[in-house]
């Protein structure tokens, strides 16, 4: 039986948070709010996944160019996006009993850069 995957793509060109940058708290809050809202909107048509068991999340950062990068630096952006999945009702919570990951990956180049979350519901143990 093939594994079901759901993908949540935030709009290309969104401002992302990087743990190497120290943003003013007002600017950071504005970016978090925008990422969270974008993820909620992008996940609006997804079913509630909690009933299927834990969900593995692979977060893919699609950079704007081919320079070397450490994808883990964008974890603050991913955290805001996962919170948007909770806001959308896709996940009841993002604690360790419901979410495995998010595991960070670097994807293909996208004009303006982009963040995508790939959700893999895992069946409950029998």
N, C-alpha and C positions, 0 to 999 in steps of 0.2 A: 504494500500500500504506500503510495507516494506521500511524502511529508508535505503538509500544508504550510505555506509560507505567506506571510503578509508583509507588505512593504509600505512604509510611511516615508514619503519624500517631502522634505521641507522645500519651499521655493528656493531656486538658485539665487544667489546674490544676497542672501540674508546675512546680517552681521552675526558672527559667531564669537563666542567667548573662548579664550585660550588661556590656560593656566600660567603661561609664561608672561602674560600681560597683566599689569595691575591697574584695573579700571576704577575710576571713581565710583562709589557705591550707588549713586543715582543713575549713572550711565549703565552700570552692570544690571541694576534692577530693571531698567528699560529694555535691555537686550534679553534678559531672562523672560520678561513678560511677553515680548514679541515671539521668542522661540516657543514658549509654552503654548501660546495662542495658535501659532502656525501648526504645531504638532496636533493640537486638538482638532483643528479644522481639517487637516490632512487625514486624520484617523476617524472622521465622523461616520464613515460608512462601514467601518470594521465591526465585527461582532465582539461581544464580551468574551475574552479569552480565558479568564480565570477558571471557568468550569471545566476546561480541557486539561488542566494541570499546570505546572509551572511553564513559563515562557522564556525561552532563550532569546536574548537580544544581541544582535550583531550590529554595531553602529559603524557606518562607513562614511568617512569624510572624503568627499570628492574635491580635491584642491583645484585652484584656478590655473596652476602651472605644474611643471614636472620637477620642481625643486625637491630636495630631500626634506622629509618632515617626520615628526614623531606624532602619530595619530592620537596617542593618549593625552596629549596636551589639550585636545578639544573636549575632554570629559565634562567640563562645566556646561557646555552647550548640549551635550547628550543628556545630562541630568535634567536640564530644563525641558528637553523634548520628551523624555520619559514621564516627567510630571504632567505634560500635556496629554499623554496617553491615559493617565489616571483621570484627568479632567474630562476626557472624552468618554470614560466608562469602559474602555478597552481592558484596563486592569483595575482591580479594586484598590490595589496599593502596589508600591514598587519595592516591597521588602524582600528579604532573602527567601521567603517561602513561596513567592510568586514569580520572582524574576531571577534568572541565571544570567549574569553579565551585568551590564553591557560589555561586550568584548569589542575593542576598538580596532578598526581596520582602515587602511588608506585605499581609496578607490581610484577610478579613472578620472582624468581631468574633466572638469565641467566649467564652462564659462561662468565666471562669477563665484565659483565654489558652491558646494551643496552638502547638506547633511541628510543621510538616509538611514532609517532604522529597519532592519529585517527581523521580523518576529517569527519564531519557530515554536508553536505550542508543543509541549511534550506530554505524552499520555501519562496518566497516573500509573504508578506501579500496580501490577495485578496481584 
